């Protein structure tokens, strides 16, 4: 039995999908049961969140009880902030489980998990020196919230990694970056790729109708760049997702006379540089959009560890354009990469790959090689085997 531990974010995103995909992989390809123990950040008040951060976790006995109830031999922990903390990992170990810590972002060293502030990459915080995050008020709310996150990182960073038997990250870039940022990983960190459940039989990009961008609508994700690039190129654009920047992006598209009403692009063939915002969509709805797209784009302005949006688009057989930063350079074929923030280069890549089925096939092959279930299952078995010092599968 594997117990997956995760503190859900207020805005559901790729990490939640990654947890669900791992549960599926364990059950279907490792022939072992897996349960998920979750808490929801959206259901936790500011007081409890602050207490959890400053105390290193709340109610660790809940985790110990879950380990004993399920008989879990491994606790596979994902996001532990704000109320699981290092105490949850220590409680699991005391109850008899080995611990794997899965780092999907930079939250171990950065209060906002992106190392991006004021419109640029940021490495001001390093190791236990998290005061820059307070000075800059990186959390964006009250300065007290930024102070609570900064203090918790400085206090408990070593405890969190010290409680883990193995630490895994989704890309080699992430491993190097976290070490450069002073994360205390020791010698127990390794790369564990992100699994994709489904792969297209072939690319349908030649029949595609629009550029597709999917993700959280925040400045660091670079959606303003793709909005401008598609306008210059005269390409229709569908944006799937929600977030703090949505209203700003919609207003910009409307001011340019490009904002399309609901269903104009996603519901029928698209023409011209129109833009439709479809909001948060279900996995099946997103899969349908990918089947109708001519090219996908991941325009991140920061060094992402490795966004699922890119791997999912490639697995769907879409030619994929992405900013050449972070883990994206490990996964996306070189023909789709452009310098982050370089709108003219982004325009050129989108124009060149729009509807290119051969590029879609190359992306599909790359996704299979990196993210096929049998590939990730082998890596995961090695991780779980390493926690006990033996091969278990």
N, C-alpha and C positions, 0 to 999 in steps of 0.2 A: 504494500500500500504506500502510495506517495500522497502526501498532504501538501497542496498548493496554497500558499498564503499570499493574500493581496489586499491592499487598501485601495479601493476604487477611487478614481479621481472625480472631482465635481463635473468635469467635462470628459465624457467617455471617449476613449481613443484607442490607439494601436496597442497599448499595453493590455487593455482588457481583452482584446481579440487574441493577443499572444498567449494569455493565460488559458483561455478557452481552447486554443489550438494545441497547447501542450497537454492539457487534460485528454483531448482526443487522441493525440499521438501516443501517450502512455498507455491508454486503454487498447488502442487498435494495433500498435506496432511493438510495444514492449510486453503486451499480454499481462498487464498488471492494473489493478484498480487505482483510481485517483479521485480524490475529493478536493473541493475548494473551500477554504475558510476565508471569508471576506468581511471587511467593514467598508462602509460607504462614507466618503468624506463629506458628501452632500447632506448627510444626516447627523453630522457632528457639529456642535456649537463651537464658537471661537474659544470659549473657556477650556473645554475639554481638549480641543486641538492644541492649544498652548501648553496645557498641563502634560499632554502626551509627549510633546516635543521636548519639554524641559526635564521631564522625569525619565525619558528614555523608553516610554511606552506605558500603557495602561492595561490593566486586567490580563497580565501574562498567564494567569491560571487558566483562562479560556483556551489558550493555545496548548498548554500542557494537557488539559482535559481532552482536547480533540485528538492529540497524539495517542493518548492512552485508549480513548474510545475506538479509534480506527485501527490501532496497531500499526500506525505509519512508521516505516523504517527511515524515511527521508522526509524532511520538511523542505520544500522548494519555495523559498520566499522571493516575492517580487517587490512591489512598493511597500515599505514598512511605515511610512510617514502618513499621518502624524501620530497615530495611537498604538501601533504595534511596537515599533522601536526595537532596540537591541534586546530588551527584556523578553520579548516574544521568542526570539531566537534562542536565548539562554534557557528559557522555560522548556522549549521543545527538546533541547539537548538533555536537560535534566530528566525529562520524561522518557528518554531512550532513543530519540531520533537523531540522525545525522542531518546537517544543515547545508543546503545549497543556497547561496545568495545570488540572485539574478538581477544585474544592473542594466536597465533599459535606457537610462539617461544619465545625466551628470548630477543627480540629486545628492549623491554622496559628498560632493564638494561645492555645489551651487544651490542656493536657496530657491531658484526658479527652474533648475534642472536643465537649462539650455546653454549656459555660458554665453548669453547674448543679452546685451543691455544698451540702451541709448542708440539703437540701430546698428550695433556692431558687435563682433565677436569680443568676448571679455574673459580674461584670465586673471583678474585682479585678486580674487580669492584663491588661496593656495594652501592646501593641507588644512591645518587648524586655524589659519588666519582668515577668518570670515568677516572681519569688520568692514571691508569695502561694501559688502552687501547691505549693511546697515546704513552706511553713509549715503549710498545711492538709493536706498529704499527700494530695492529690486523687486520686492513682492508687490509694490504698487498700491497697496492699501495703506493701513496705518503703519507708522514706523515701528510700533510695538510688534506687529506681525513679522516684519523683516528681522527685528532683533531676536524674536523667539526662534525663527528658523536658523539664523546665524549662530546663536548660542548652542542650539541642539547639534548642529554640525560640528562645532568645535568641541563640545563636550563628549559626544557619543560616537563620532566617526570611527575611532579605533575599536570601540566596543562592538559596533555592528560588524565590521569585517573580522574582528577577532573571534566572534561567535560562529562564524561560518567555517565549515570544513572545506568547501569548494566555492569559488566565485566565478560566475560566467557572465560574459558580455556578448552582444550580437555581432561584433566586428573586430578585426585586428586594430583598426584605427581607434576604436573606443578603448581598447586595452592600453595602447600607447598614450592616448590623451589623458586618461584617468591617472596614469602613473606620472605624467608630466605635471598634472595639476596637484600632485602630492597626495593622492588617495592611497591609504595604507593597505594595498592589496597583498603584500607579501609575495610569496612564491606559489600561491594557490589559485591564481586566476587564469582562465583560458577562454577561448572563443566557443560559443554555442550558437549556431545559426538559427534563423527563424524559419519554421516549417510553413510550407504552403500545402493546403489540403488538395486543392484542385488545380489542374492545368488544362488549358485549351488544347483541343486536338490539333488545331492549326490556327494561324493568324487570320482574323477577319478585317484587318485594318484597311484593306483596299476598298471595302464597302463602307468605311467609317465616314461619319458626318461632321464631327466636331473635335476640338481639343478638349480633353478632360483633365481637370485638376481637382484632387480630392484631399481633404485634410482639415485641420483646425485653422480657422481664419484669424490668424494673429500676425503681427508684422514680421516676425522672424521666419515665418513660413514662405514669404516671398510672393504672395498672390498678387500684390500690386504690380510686380514685374511681369507676370504672365498676362495680366489684364492689359498692360501697355503693349507688350510684344504682339499679342493677338490683334490689337487695334491697328498697329503698324502693318502687320502682315495681311490684314483683311480676313482673318480666320475666325469662325464661330467658336465660342468658348462656353463650356458648361462647368460650373464650380459646385462641387458637392461638399457640404460641410457647414459648420457654424462656428461662431466665435466672436470675440470682441471687435474685430475689424470689419465684420460683415456690413454694417450700416455705412461705414466710410467707403467701402469698395462699391456697394450698390449706388451710393450717391455719385461717385465718380463716373460709373458706367452710365447713369441717367444723364448727368451733365454733358456727356459726350454723345448722347442720343443713341446709345448702344444697348440699354437695358431691355431685355426681352421679358415679356410676361410669362407666367408659369406655363410650361408645356410647349412653348414656341419652338425651342431647340430640342429639348429632351423628348418631345413627343412626336416630332416629325422632322423631315430633312431640313438641315440648317443652311442658311445662306448669309454671306457677309459677316462682318466683325461684330455680330450681336453677342450678348453675354446673358446667360441665364443662371441664376442662383437657385439651386434646388434644395438647399438646406441639408439638415442631417437626414441621411437615407439609411435604410436597412441594408444588411449585406447582400441580400438578393437583388434589391434595387440598384445597388452599386455595381453588382456583377452585370446587370442588364445594361447599365450605362457603358460599361467597358466593352460589351459586345457591340455597341453602336458607335464607339469612338474611333477616330482615325489615328490618334496619338495621345499618349498620356504625358503629363509634365509634373515634376516634383521640383519646384523652384526655390528650395530652402536657401535662406540667406545666412544660416548659421551651420556649424559643423555637426550635423545630426549624426547620431551613432549609427543608425541605419533604419530609415522609415519603412514601415510595412507597405505604405502606399506604392513605393517603387517596386517592391517584390511582387505585390499583388497584380500590378499592371503588367509586369513582364510575364507573369504566369498566365495572364489572360491573352498573351500573344500580341500585346500592343507595343509598337515602337515607343520607347520611353526616353524622354528628354529630362535631364536632371542637372542641378547645379553640381559642379565638380568640387564637392567638399565633403569632409567626414567619410562615413562608411559608404556613401553613395558611389564613390570612385571604385570600390571593391566589387560592386554588384552590377552597375549599369554599364552596358557596352560603351566603349569610348566614343562611338559615333554620336551618342546622345548627350554627351557631357559638354557643359559650357561654364565659363567663369561665373561664380555667384554674383548676382546683381548686374551682370552685363546684359542689358535688355536687347541690344542689337544682336549679340551672339545668340541669345535665346530665340529671338525672332528667326534667325537663320536656321537654327536647329529644328524649330517647329515647322518651318516651311519645307525643309529638306525631307523630313521624316513623316510628314502628314500623309497618311494612307499608304505608307511603304510596307507592304506585307513581308518582304524579305527581311527588313529590319525587325519586324515583329517576330519572325521566326527565330532570328538570332537572339532576341531578348528572351523568347520562350526557352530556347536551349540553355541560355545562361541561368535562367531561374531554376530550371530542372536540376542543373548541375550543383547549384548552391543550396536549394531549399526543398528538394524532394523529400517525402516522408522517410524513405529508407536512409537517406543521407543524414538527416537530423536525428533519426532514431539511433543510429550508430554512435553519433557524438554524445547523445544523451545517456545512452547505456554506459559509455566510458566515464561520464561525469558521475553517475550514481555508483558505478563500481569503484571509482576513486575515493568516494567518501568512506568506504569501508576497507579500502586497501586491497580489494579483490575484484575480479571480473565476475559480474553477477548475471550476465545474460549470455 
